[in-house]
Amino acid sequence: MPELTVGICAYNEGKNIGKLLYNILYKQNLKKDFEIIVVCSGCTDNTVDIVNDYKDKSSKVQIYIENERGGNASAINKILINAKGKAIIFISADTLPNKDCFNNLLQKLEQPKVGIVCGKPVPINNKKQLVGKLVHLLWGFHGVVFKELNDAGLAKHATEVFCVRKCIVKQIPNQTINDDAYIALMTKKKGWLIKYEPLSIVSICGPKTFYEYFNQRRRILVGHFQVKKFTGEAPQHLIYLLPNHPLKAIKLFFLLLKKNSLLTVAAFVSVELMLYTFAITDSIKNKSYASWNSLSTTKELQIDN
């Protein structure tokens, strides 16, 4: 029986899935026996062929194919049901983990009462472009918030790569948009701690156009409302943090101003407020984002890793 399961949900990830599988198999230097489960959902590109090639090369790779796209939650549930490891690392298919990313997560998971350990996403986007600045500000601020809440024992979210003890969460609702936030909140509600490991870096490519940035953030914010509806609690977001922990929220906002130009912060806040309004409307209308359109510019993860 493997001690670790690595779970990957893939929809048309032909540009990156091969690099990700190679990274996990040959570059992570995992100290524990592991398996990799890839759920390919409704793929119309060469994703399935690439995963099957790796499956032929390594017995550690398993593939589950959904002929029709069932949404990320459906794929997550397949992993939760079929995982044999004592711990599960979930990683987005359009990312690449840096050296020792997985081992750092697993080491911290061994601490008592820790149920989830989350890594640190770092975007590769061009900082000279406005959308690139927004992406870097967003993820940089996400890391600052996570560090602050981690130290205070208040973290209740997850990231593009996280490790969870098996059987804490056995299944998630099929319409879940933000599966990481749902799993994290349910873990927190069961009395487990959620920890942040900034040494576990995963490279990501954020949206490169404002249209895709807007749509991605809109979906995520709708997902926050949905998670609150499912669990009774809101995931970590500055707007939700403000009424419950106002001093921390104000401190974090000043850190945001300190690390970024006033113009960039003004643009970021303006867009977030606009997105928040759209997300409220979408939530009232019960708009479904369980299966969303793929963002083409986030698949261009070209790094030497």
C-alpha positions as CSV (number, residue, x, y, z in Angstrom):
1,M,0.0,0.0,0.0
2,P,1.5,3.4,-1.0
3,E,1.9,5.9,1.8
4,L,1.1,8.8,-0.5
5,T,-1.4,9.5,-3.3
6,V,-0.9,12.4,-5.7
7,G,-4.2,13.5,-7.2
8,I,-4.4,15.5,-10.4
9,C,-7.6,16.6,-12.2
10,A,-7.1,17.3,-15.9
11,Y,-9.2,18.9,-18.6
12,N,-7.3,19.5,-21.8
13,E,-3.9,19.9,-20.1
14,G,-1.8,18.5,-23.0
15,K,0.6,21.4,-22.8
16,N,1.7,20.7,-19.2
17,I,0.6,17.3,-17.9
18,G,3.6,15.5,-19.3
19,K,6.0,18.0,-17.6
20,L,4.1,17.7,-14.3
21,L,4.1,13.9,-14.3
22,Y,7.9,13.8,-15.1
23,N,8.5,16.3,-12.3
24,I,6.6,14.2,-9.8
25,L,8.1,10.9,-10.8
26,Y,11.7,12.0,-11.3
27,K,12.4,15.4,-9.6
28,Q,10.5,15.4,-6.3
29,N,12.7,12.8,-4.7
30,L,9.8,11.5,-2.7
31,K,11.0,9.5,0.4
32,K,7.7,7.6,0.7
33,D,6.1,5.1,-1.6
34,F,3.5,6.8,-3.7
35,E,0.9,6.6,-6.5
36,I,-0.3,9.1,-8.9
37,I,-4.0,9.3,-9.9
38,V,-4.9,11.4,-12.9
39,V,-8.6,11.9,-13.6
40,C,-9.0,13.1,-17.3
41,S,-12.4,14.6,-17.6
42,G,-13.9,15.2,-21.1
43,C,-10.5,15.9,-22.7
44,T,-10.5,16.6,-26.4
45,D,-6.8,17.2,-26.8
46,N,-3.9,14.7,-26.3
47,T,-4.0,14.7,-22.4
48,V,-5.2,11.1,-22.2
49,D,-2.5,9.9,-24.6
50,I,0.3,11.6,-22.6
51,V,-1.0,10.2,-19.3
52,N,-1.3,6.7,-20.8
53,D,2.3,7.0,-22.1
54,Y,3.5,7.7,-18.5
55,K,1.2,4.9,-17.2
56,D,3.0,2.5,-19.6
57,K,6.4,3.7,-18.3
58,S,5.6,3.6,-14.5
59,S,3.3,1.4,-12.4
60,K,2.8,4.4,-10.1
61,V,0.6,6.2,-12.6
62,Q,-3.1,5.4,-12.7
63,I,-5.6,7.1,-15.1
64,Y,-9.4,7.4,-14.8
65,I,-11.2,8.7,-17.9
66,E,-14.5,10.5,-17.8
67,N,-15.8,10.6,-21.4
68,E,-17.9,13.6,-20.6
69,R,-16.7,16.5,-18.5
70,G,-18.1,16.1,-15.0
71,G,-16.5,19.1,-13.4
72,N,-13.6,19.4,-10.9
73,A,-15.6,18.2,-7.9
74,S,-16.5,14.9,-9.7
75,A,-12.8,14.3,-10.5
76,I,-11.8,15.2,-6.9
77,N,-14.3,12.6,-5.6
78,K,-12.8,9.9,-7.8
79,I,-9.5,10.6,-6.3
80,L,-10.8,10.6,-2.7
81,I,-12.6,7.3,-3.3
82,N,-9.7,5.5,-5.1
83,A,-6.7,6.9,-3.2
84,K,-4.7,4.3,-1.2
85,G,-2.2,6.6,0.4
86,K,-2.4,7.7,4.1
87,A,-2.0,11.3,2.7
88,I,-3.2,12.9,-0.5
89,I,-1.4,15.7,-2.3
90,F,-3.8,17.6,-4.6
91,I,-2.0,19.6,-7.3
92,S,-3.4,21.6,-10.2
93,A,-2.6,20.1,-13.6
94,D,-1.4,23.4,-15.0
95,T,1.4,23.9,-12.4
96,L,4.9,22.7,-11.7
97,P,6.2,22.1,-8.2
98,N,9.7,23.2,-7.3
99,K,12.4,21.0,-5.7
100,D,11.3,19.4,-2.4
101,C,7.8,20.9,-2.7
102,F,6.1,17.6,-1.8
103,N,8.6,16.5,0.9
104,N,8.2,19.9,2.7
105,L,4.4,19.4,2.7
106,L,4.6,15.9,4.1
107,Q,7.1,16.8,6.8
108,K,4.8,19.5,8.2
109,L,1.8,17.2,7.9
110,E,3.4,14.8,10.4
111,Q,3.0,17.4,13.2
112,P,0.2,16.6,15.7
113,K,-3.3,18.0,14.9
114,V,-2.2,19.2,11.4
115,G,-4.8,18.1,8.9
116,I,-3.8,20.1,5.8
117,V,-0.5,21.7,4.7
118,C,-0.6,24.2,1.8
119,G,2.2,25.2,-0.5
120,K,3.0,28.6,-1.9
121,P,1.9,29.4,-5.5
122,V,4.3,31.7,-7.3
123,P,3.2,33.2,-10.7
124,I,5.6,33.5,-13.6
125,N,3.6,36.3,-15.3
126,N,5.3,39.4,-16.7
127,K,5.3,42.1,-14.0
128,K,5.6,44.9,-16.5
129,Q,2.1,44.3,-17.8
130,L,-1.0,45.5,-15.9
131,V,-2.6,42.0,-15.7
132,G,0.7,40.5,-14.7
133,K,1.0,43.1,-11.9
134,L,-2.5,42.2,-10.7
135,V,-1.7,38.5,-10.7
136,H,1.6,39.0,-8.7
137,L,-0.2,41.3,-6.3
138,L,-3.0,38.8,-5.8
139,W,-0.8,35.8,-5.1
140,G,1.8,37.8,-3.2
141,F,-1.0,39.1,-0.9
142,H,-2.5,35.6,-0.7
143,G,0.8,34.5,0.7
144,V,1.0,37.3,3.2
145,V,-2.6,36.6,4.4
146,F,-1.9,32.9,4.7
147,K,1.3,33.6,6.7
148,E,-0.6,35.9,9.1
149,L,-3.5,33.4,9.6
150,N,-1.1,30.5,9.8
151,D,0.7,32.1,12.7
152,A,-2.6,32.9,14.5
153,G,-4.0,29.4,13.9
154,L,-6.9,30.9,11.8
155,A,-6.0,29.5,8.4
156,K,-9.0,27.8,6.7
157,H,-8.2,27.7,3.0
158,A,-5.9,25.8,0.6
159,T,-3.8,26.6,-2.5
160,E,-2.9,25.2,-5.9
161,V,-1.0,22.4,-4.1
162,F,-1.9,21.0,-0.7
163,C,-1.5,17.8,1.3
164,V,-4.4,16.4,3.4
165,R,-4.7,13.4,5.7
166,K,-6.9,10.8,4.0
167,C,-10.4,10.2,5.4
168,I,-10.8,13.7,6.9
169,V,-13.0,14.5,3.9
170,K,-14.4,11.5,2.1
171,Q,-16.5,13.3,-0.5
172,I,-17.4,16.9,-1.6
173,P,-20.7,18.1,-3.1
174,N,-20.7,17.6,-6.9
175,Q,-21.4,21.2,-7.7
176,T,-18.5,22.5,-5.6
177,I,-16.6,25.3,-7.4
178,N,-13.7,25.9,-4.9
179,D,-12.9,22.3,-3.9
180,D,-9.8,23.4,-2.1
181,A,-11.7,25.9,0.1
182,Y,-14.4,23.3,0.9
183,I,-11.9,20.6,1.9
184,A,-10.0,23.1,4.0
185,L,-13.1,24.4,5.8
186,M,-14.5,20.9,6.5
187,T,-11.0,19.9,7.9
188,K,-11.0,23.0,10.1
189,K,-14.6,22.3,11.3
190,K,-13.5,18.8,12.4
191,G,-10.8,20.3,14.7
192,W,-7.7,19.9,12.5
193,L,-5.2,22.7,11.9
194,I,-4.4,24.0,8.5
195,K,-0.7,25.0,8.0
196,Y,1.1,27.0,5.4
197,E,4.5,25.9,4.1
198,P,6.2,28.7,2.1
199,L,9.1,26.5,1.2
200,S,6.7,24.3,-0.8
201,I,6.7,26.4,-3.9
202,V,4.6,25.6,-7.0
203,S,5.0,27.7,-10.2
204,I,1.8,28.8,-11.8
205,C,0.8,30.9,-14.8
206,G,-2.0,33.4,-14.0
207,P,-4.3,34.8,-16.7
208,K,-2.5,37.0,-19.2
209,T,-5.6,38.9,-20.4
210,F,-7.9,41.0,-18.4
211,Y,-10.9,39.1,-19.7
212,E,-9.6,35.8,-18.4
213,Y,-8.4,37.4,-15.1
214,F,-11.9,38.8,-14.5
215,N,-13.6,35.5,-15.3
216,Q,-11.3,33.5,-13.1
217,R,-11.7,35.8,-10.1
218,R,-15.4,36.1,-10.6
219,R,-15.8,32.3,-10.5
220,I,-13.6,32.0,-7.4
221,L,-15.6,34.7,-5.5
222,V,-18.8,32.9,-6.4
223,G,-17.2,29.8,-5.1
224,H,-16.5,31.6,-1.8
225,F,-20.3,32.3,-1.4
226,Q,-21.1,28.7,-2.3
227,V,-18.6,27.3,0.3
228,K,-20.2,29.6,3.0
229,K,-23.6,28.2,2.0
230,F,-22.4,24.6,2.2
231,T,-20.4,24.9,5.4
232,G,-21.8,27.9,7.3
233,E,-18.4,29.5,7.3
234,A,-16.5,31.7,4.8
235,P,-13.0,31.0,3.5
236,Q,-10.2,33.4,4.1
237,H,-10.8,36.6,2.1
238,L,-10.1,40.2,3.2
239,I,-13.8,41.1,2.9
240,Y,-14.8,38.2,5.2
241,L,-11.9,38.8,7.5
242,L,-12.8,42.4,8.1
243,P,-15.9,41.9,10.4
244,N,-14.4,39.1,12.4
245,H,-10.8,40.2,12.7
246,P,-10.8,43.9,11.8
247,L,-7.3,44.7,13.2
248,K,-5.8,41.9,11.2
249,A,-7.6,43.0,8.1
250,I,-6.4,46.6,8.5
251,K,-2.8,45.4,9.1
252,L,-3.0,43.2,6.0
253,F,-4.3,46.1,3.9
254,F,-1.4,48.3,5.0
255,L,1.0,45.5,4.1
256,L,-0.6,45.5,0.7
257,L,0.1,49.2,0.3
258,K,3.6,48.8,1.5
259,K,4.6,46.1,-1.0
260,N,2.9,47.6,-4.1
261,S,2.4,51.0,-5.8
262,L,-0.7,53.0,-4.9
263,L,-1.8,52.9,-8.6
264,T,-1.6,49.1,-8.7
265,V,-3.4,48.7,-5.4
266,A,-6.1,51.1,-6.5
267,A,-6.6,49.1,-9.7
268,F,-6.7,45.8,-7.8
269,V,-9.2,47.0,-5.2
270,S,-11.4,48.6,-7.8
271,V,-11.5,45.3,-9.8
272,E,-12.1,43.2,-6.7
273,L,-15.1,45.4,-5.6
274,M,-16.5,45.1,-9.1
275,L,-16.0,41.4,-9.1
276,Y,-17.6,41.1,-5.7
277,T,-20.7,42.8,-7.1
278,F,-20.9,40.4,-10.0
279,A,-20.3,37.4,-7.7
280,I,-23.2,38.5,-5.5
281,T,-25.5,38.7,-8.6
282,D,-24.3,35.3,-9.8
283,S,-24.9,33.7,-6.4
284,I,-28.4,35.2,-6.2
285,K,-29.1,33.7,-9.7
286,N,-27.6,30.4,-8.7
287,K,-25.3,30.5,-11.7
288,S,-23.3,27.3,-11.9
289,Y,-19.5,27.3,-12.3
290,A,-19.0,23.6,-11.5
291,S,-17.7,23.1,-15.0
292,W,-16.0,26.2,-16.4
293,N,-14.4,27.2,-19.6
294,S,-10.7,26.5,-19.7
295,L,-8.4,29.6,-19.6
296,S,-6.0,29.3,-22.5
297,T,-3.3,31.7,-21.3
298,T,-2.9,30.0,-17.9
299,K,-1.6,26.9,-19.8
300,E,1.6,28.6,-21.0
301,L,3.8,27.5,-18.2
302,Q,7.2,27.6,-19.8
303,I,9.9,27.4,-17.1
304,D,13.1,25.3,-16.6
305,N,12.1,23.3,-13.6
